[in-house]
Amino acid sequence: MKKILVTGANGQLGSELSTLSSKYTQYNWVFADRTQITLDNLDILKIQLNEIKPDIILNSGAYTAVDKAETEKELAFTINHLAIELIAKYASENNVKLIHISTDYVFDGTSSLALTEEAETNPINIYGASKRAGEIACLQQNPDSVIIRTSWVYSKFGNNFVKTMQRLMQEKESINVVNDQIGSPTYAADLAQAMMDIIVSSKWISGIYNYSNEGEISWYEFALTIKDFGGYNCNVGGISSTSYPTPARRPEFSLLDKKKIKEVYNLDVPNYKESLKKMFI
């Protein structure tokens, strides 16, 4: 029985993979939190990988505190770059299949067309730079890796935009949400399913892939959909990013083109509204 190691087990994606694992009993699953897979300590990480001896690694663990990364650069790069380099090297040396999750933040947001996997990367914050360094190291150490770039991830688990909006819309009479950052949300359960579709596929074609739900929207439009589905009475206003400054700059446009993953692995990618409804059931 092949062993699947899931890093970042307590995160949004790790939790969704845990829920999904009951459908895939042909695998021996190991869900590792930050104590079992220590991404910020490379010496310990190497020992842990050798002890677990996985056949497949689904790397959903990451440093994701985008604003905090601006002042914790070393930690962000250790987890998102150096740890990934080590994991990819381990995977290459031990014939382990590796799916690594990356981000739309590797782009600078200046495009006006949906971004393909070949689009030029140019991160505008530390988090994005650390994730891009991780991508490069991953493919250098293990060219057989599959990297999936995703965006605006949300889930029933953990902290995310949807749950924050649900809370604020029940607590406040009015809120403002930025209306000049364009992309598409990703329901973590859909991404988890996509990862497993790749694992059980009869083919393994390495490289970078994009995955998010379908739809081109702003955070403001996403908030309006959340309001509609939740039946909240809160008034939602749209504001510019300059009216809501954050320590880390965000890409203004990071819509991902999903054509490659749909064609190579024959994946069905749901519209964001279709997936968001599942949060309200």
C-alpha positions as CSV (number, residue, x, y, z in Angstrom):
1,M,0.0,0.0,0.0
2,K,1.5,3.3,-1.1
3,K,1.9,6.0,1.6
4,I,0.8,9.6,1.0
5,L,2.3,12.3,3.2
6,V,0.3,15.5,3.5
7,T,2.2,18.4,4.9
8,G,0.4,21.3,6.5
9,A,-2.3,18.9,7.7
10,N,-4.1,21.5,9.9
11,G,-4.3,24.1,7.1
12,Q,-7.3,24.7,4.8
13,L,-6.0,22.4,2.0
14,G,-4.6,19.8,4.4
15,S,-7.9,19.6,6.2
16,E,-9.8,19.2,2.9
17,L,-7.4,16.4,1.9
18,S,-8.1,14.7,5.3
19,T,-11.8,14.8,4.6
20,L,-11.3,13.5,1.1
21,S,-8.9,10.7,2.2
22,S,-11.8,8.4,3.2
23,K,-12.6,8.0,-0.5
24,Y,-9.1,6.7,-1.2
25,T,-8.6,3.8,1.1
26,Q,-6.1,2.2,-1.3
27,Y,-3.5,4.6,0.2
28,N,-1.9,4.8,3.7
29,W,-2.3,8.4,4.6
30,V,0.0,10.4,6.9
31,F,-1.3,13.8,7.9
32,A,1.6,15.8,9.3
33,D,1.2,19.0,11.2
34,R,4.1,21.4,11.9
35,T,5.5,19.2,14.7
36,Q,5.6,16.1,12.5
37,I,7.0,17.9,9.4
38,T,9.0,20.8,10.6
39,L,9.4,23.1,7.6
40,D,11.3,25.8,9.6
41,N,14.1,23.4,10.7
42,L,15.8,21.7,7.8
43,D,17.9,19.3,9.9
44,I,14.8,18.0,11.6
45,L,12.8,17.9,8.4
46,K,15.4,15.6,6.7
47,I,15.2,13.2,9.6
48,Q,11.4,13.3,9.6
49,L,11.1,12.5,5.9
50,N,13.5,9.5,6.3
51,E,11.4,8.2,9.1
52,I,8.0,8.6,7.4
53,K,9.3,7.2,4.0
54,P,6.4,8.4,1.8
55,D,5.7,7.2,-1.7
56,I,3.8,10.4,-2.5
57,I,4.1,13.9,-1.0
58,L,1.3,16.4,-1.2
59,N,3.0,19.6,0.0
60,S,0.3,21.9,1.2
61,G,2.4,23.3,4.1
62,A,3.6,26.9,3.6
63,Y,4.3,30.2,5.3
64,T,1.2,32.1,4.2
65,A,1.1,35.2,6.4
66,V,1.5,37.6,3.4
67,D,1.8,40.9,5.4
68,K,3.9,39.4,8.2
69,A,6.4,38.0,5.7
70,E,7.5,41.6,5.0
71,T,9.2,41.6,8.4
72,E,9.8,37.8,8.6
73,K,11.7,37.4,5.4
74,E,14.1,34.7,6.6
75,L,11.4,32.5,8.1
76,A,9.2,32.9,4.9
77,F,12.2,31.9,2.7
78,T,13.2,29.0,5.0
79,I,9.7,27.5,4.8
80,N,8.7,28.4,1.3
81,H,12.0,28.0,-0.5
82,L,14.7,26.0,1.5
83,A,12.3,23.4,2.9
84,I,10.8,22.8,-0.5
85,E,14.2,22.5,-2.0
86,L,15.0,19.7,0.6
87,I,11.6,18.0,0.0
88,A,12.1,18.0,-3.8
89,K,15.6,16.6,-3.4
90,Y,14.3,13.9,-1.1
91,A,11.6,13.1,-3.6
92,S,14.1,12.9,-6.5
93,E,16.5,10.6,-4.6
94,N,13.8,8.3,-3.4
95,N,11.5,8.1,-6.4
96,V,8.7,9.9,-4.6
97,K,5.9,11.6,-6.5
98,L,5.6,15.3,-5.4
99,I,2.8,17.7,-5.8
100,H,3.7,21.2,-4.5
101,I,1.2,24.0,-4.1
102,S,2.3,27.5,-5.1
103,T,0.5,30.8,-5.6
104,D,-0.7,33.6,-8.0
105,Y,1.5,35.9,-6.0
106,V,4.5,34.9,-8.1
107,F,3.0,37.5,-10.6
108,D,3.2,41.3,-10.4
109,G,-0.5,41.8,-11.4
110,T,0.2,44.0,-14.5
111,S,-1.3,41.6,-17.0
112,S,-4.8,42.1,-18.4
113,L,-5.1,38.6,-19.8
114,A,-5.6,35.3,-17.8
115,L,-2.1,34.2,-16.8
116,T,-0.8,31.0,-18.3
117,E,1.9,28.8,-16.7
118,E,4.5,30.4,-19.1
119,A,3.6,34.0,-18.1
120,E,6.6,36.0,-16.8
121,T,6.9,35.9,-13.0
122,N,7.8,39.1,-11.0
123,P,6.7,38.9,-7.3
124,I,5.9,42.3,-5.7
125,N,6.1,41.1,-2.1
126,I,8.2,38.8,0.1
127,Y,5.7,36.0,0.3
128,G,5.5,35.9,-3.5
129,A,9.2,36.0,-3.8
130,S,9.7,33.1,-1.4
131,K,7.1,31.0,-3.2
132,R,8.7,31.7,-6.6
133,A,12.1,30.7,-5.1
134,G,10.4,27.5,-3.9
135,E,9.1,26.7,-7.4
136,I,12.5,27.2,-9.0
137,A,14.2,25.1,-6.4
138,C,11.5,22.4,-6.6
139,L,11.9,21.9,-10.4
140,Q,15.8,22.2,-10.2
141,Q,16.0,19.4,-7.5
142,N,13.2,17.3,-8.9
143,P,12.1,18.0,-12.5
144,D,9.5,15.3,-12.2
145,S,7.5,17.4,-9.7
146,V,4.0,18.8,-10.3
147,I,3.5,22.3,-9.1
148,I,0.0,23.8,-8.9
149,R,-0.4,27.6,-8.7
150,T,-3.6,28.6,-7.0
151,S,-5.3,31.8,-5.8
152,W,-7.7,33.2,-3.2
153,V,-8.0,29.9,-1.3
154,Y,-11.0,29.4,1.1
155,S,-12.5,26.5,2.9
156,K,-14.8,25.5,5.8
157,F,-11.6,25.0,7.7
158,G,-9.2,27.7,9.0
159,N,-9.2,31.4,8.5
160,N,-10.0,32.9,5.1
161,F,-11.9,35.6,3.3
162,V,-15.2,33.9,3.1
163,K,-15.4,33.1,6.8
164,T,-14.2,36.7,7.6
165,M,-17.0,38.1,5.4
166,Q,-19.6,35.8,7.0
167,R,-18.6,37.1,10.4
168,L,-18.3,40.8,9.6
169,M,-21.6,40.8,7.6
170,Q,-23.4,39.5,10.7
171,E,-21.6,41.9,13.1
172,K,-21.6,45.1,11.1
173,E,-24.2,47.3,9.3
174,S,-21.7,48.1,6.5
175,I,-18.2,47.1,5.3
176,N,-15.9,48.1,2.5
177,V,-14.0,45.6,0.3
178,V,-11.3,46.3,-2.4
179,N,-12.7,46.4,-5.9
180,D,-9.6,46.8,-8.0
181,Q,-7.9,43.4,-7.4
182,I,-9.1,40.9,-10.0
183,G,-8.7,37.1,-9.9
184,S,-10.7,34.0,-9.0
185,P,-11.3,32.2,-5.7
186,T,-10.4,28.6,-5.1
187,Y,-12.5,26.3,-2.9
188,A,-9.8,24.2,-1.2
189,A,-12.0,21.0,-1.5
190,D,-11.9,21.4,-5.3
191,L,-8.2,21.8,-5.2
192,A,-7.8,18.7,-3.0
193,Q,-9.9,16.7,-5.5
194,A,-7.8,18.0,-8.4
195,M,-4.7,16.8,-6.6
196,M,-6.1,13.4,-6.1
197,D,-7.3,13.2,-9.7
198,I,-3.7,13.7,-10.7
199,I,-2.5,11.1,-8.3
200,V,-4.9,8.4,-9.5
201,S,-4.5,9.4,-13.2
202,S,-2.9,6.9,-15.5
203,K,-0.3,9.5,-16.4
204,W,2.1,11.8,-14.6
205,I,3.2,14.8,-16.6
206,S,5.4,17.1,-14.5
207,G,5.6,20.8,-14.6
208,I,3.6,23.9,-13.5
209,Y,-0.2,24.0,-13.6
210,N,-2.7,26.6,-12.7
211,Y,-5.9,25.8,-10.7
212,S,-8.6,28.0,-9.4
213,N,-12.3,28.1,-9.8
214,E,-13.8,29.6,-13.0
215,G,-14.9,33.2,-13.0
216,E,-13.2,36.7,-13.2
217,I,-14.1,38.8,-10.3
218,S,-12.9,41.3,-7.7
219,W,-12.8,40.8,-4.0
220,Y,-15.7,43.2,-3.8
221,E,-17.8,41.1,-6.2
222,F,-16.8,38.0,-4.2
223,A,-18.1,39.7,-1.1
224,L,-21.4,40.5,-2.8
225,T,-21.8,36.9,-3.8
226,I,-21.1,35.8,-0.2
227,K,-23.7,38.4,1.0
228,D,-26.3,37.0,-1.5
229,F,-25.7,33.4,-0.5
230,G,-25.8,34.1,3.2
231,G,-28.8,36.4,3.0
232,Y,-27.0,39.1,5.1
233,N,-28.4,42.6,5.4
234,C,-24.9,44.3,5.7
235,N,-24.2,47.1,3.2
236,V,-21.1,46.2,1.1
237,G,-19.2,49.1,-0.5
238,G,-16.3,48.9,-3.0
239,I,-13.0,50.8,-2.3
240,S,-9.6,51.0,-4.1
241,S,-6.5,49.3,-2.8
242,T,-5.0,52.7,-2.0
243,S,-7.9,53.2,0.5
244,Y,-6.9,50.0,2.3
245,P,-3.1,49.9,2.5
246,T,-1.4,46.7,3.7
247,P,2.3,46.1,4.5
248,A,2.6,43.8,1.5
249,R,1.5,44.9,-2.0
250,R,-1.1,42.6,-3.8
251,P,-1.2,41.9,-7.5
252,E,-4.0,43.9,-9.1
253,F,-4.7,41.2,-11.7
254,S,-3.9,37.5,-11.1
255,L,-6.6,35.5,-12.9
256,L,-5.2,32.1,-13.8
257,D,-5.6,30.4,-17.1
258,K,-6.7,26.7,-16.4
259,K,-6.6,25.4,-19.9
260,K,-3.4,23.2,-19.3
261,I,-4.6,21.3,-16.3
262,K,-8.0,20.7,-17.9
263,E,-6.5,19.3,-21.0
264,V,-3.7,17.3,-19.6
265,Y,-5.6,15.7,-16.7
266,N,-9.1,16.1,-18.1
267,L,-10.3,18.0,-15.0
268,D,-13.6,19.6,-14.6
269,V,-13.2,23.1,-13.0
270,P,-16.4,24.4,-11.3
271,N,-17.5,28.0,-11.4
272,Y,-16.7,29.9,-8.2
273,K,-20.4,30.4,-7.4
274,E,-21.1,26.6,-7.7
275,S,-18.3,25.9,-5.2
276,L,-19.1,28.8,-2.9
277,K,-22.6,27.4,-2.5
278,K,-21.1,24.3,-0.8
279,M,-19.9,26.6,2.1
280,F,-23.5,27.5,2.8
281,I,-25.0,24.0,2.7
